[in-house]
Amino acid sequence: MDPISDMIIRMWNAQAVRKRSVVVPHSAIKDEIARVLKEEGFVEDVIKRGRRNRRVLDIVIAYEKDGNARIHGIRRISKQSKRTYASVDGLHDSKKGANAMFIVSTSRGVMSSSAARKAHVGGEVLCEVW
């Protein structure tokens, strides 16, 4: 199974039942995706726990004052069976709403689509969050 998809599904399921946080196995790419989600306000905090091969990420999900999660939807774009890449010109805003964005893996690291456009780099489109 795809580890990034597993992380996305765990986050989606946790916020669907209004859990405060979700624990996912640690990897460098998942840590970077969680960092971008935190920078954009979809996640409150990301805490690394454990040692070496037992390291996990504890992701604290952000909620609005009315109790709804800030993540209204999240989906994987580039999959193991079909990778999706976009140049700077191809990195447009998501049509899902005002707060929607793509998370892109570039040569300068993992960043949001708006940050990638500002840095003038393209890359693999990992997922879409709205």
N, C-alpha and C positions, 0 to 999 in steps of 0.2 A: 504494500500500500504506500501511497505517496505521503511522506511525513508532513509536508506543508498542508495538504488537504486534510490530514488528520487533525492538525492544529486548528484549521478553520472550522471543521465540523465540531470539535470540542468547544470552541468559543461560541459558536452559534447555538449549540444545545444548552450550554450553561446560561447564556443570556435569555434563552427561551423559557427556562424554569426559574429565572431571576436569582441565580446564584451570584454571590459576591465575587468569587474568583474561580479560576480554572487552572489546573496543573497539567502541563504538557512536558514531555521529555525535551531536554535541552539539545539544541544544535546551533551553530553559528548563524545559519540563515533564518531560523525561527526567531532567534534573539534580535536580529536586525529588523525583521518584519514587525515584531512586537514593539521595537523602538520607534519605528515610523508610525505605527498606530497610536503610540503614546504621544508623539510630537503633534499629531493631527487631532488629538482629543477624543479618539474612539476608545481608548483604554486609559485608566487612571494611573496604573503603576505596573512595572514589570520587575519581579524579584527573582534573582538566581539563588537556588538553594542546592545543597548537596555537594558532593565531591566527585571529581573525576568521572567515572562511567555511570554514576548514579545522580548526576546533576539534572535538575528540573527547572522549568520556568513557572513561576506562580504569577499569572496574569490577572490583575484586578480589573474587572469590567466596569466601565463608566456608565452611569445612569443619569437621566435627567431628573429634575425635581419632581415631576409627575410620576416617576417610577418606570418610565420606558427606557430601554437601553439606547445608547447613542448609535450603536450599530444597527441599522435598519435592514441591512442585507450585506452579505459577503459571498463572493464566489471565486473559484479558482479559474484563471484564464489559461495560462500555459500549463499543459499537463505533460506527464512523462511520455504519453503516446503522441502528442502533438504540441511541440514548442511554438510559442507565439512571440515574435520579436517586433519591435516598433522603432522607427527612426525618430528623430526629434520632431519632424513634421507630422509623424503618425501619432504622436502622444497628444491626443486631444483630451478635453475634459469629458468625464463620464456624463452620460445623459440621464443618470438616475436621480440627480438632484443637485442642490447647491453645495452640499458638503461631500459629494461623491468624488472619489479619486481612484487612480490605479497605483499599485505598488510595483515599482520597476527595479530590476536588478541590472545595474549599469557597471561600467568599468570603474566608476568612482564609488561603488557601494550601492546598497539598497536605499531607495528614496522614493518619495511620492512623485506622481507624474508632473506636478507643478514645479517641484524642485529640480527634476530632470530637465524640464524645458528651460529653466533659468540657467542651469549648468551647461545647457546645449549638448546633452548626451542622450542617446537612446539605449535600448537594451531589451531584456526579456521581461514581458509583462506578466508578473506572477499572479496577481489577483486584483479584484475590483471591490471596493468598500463604499457603501453609501449609508 
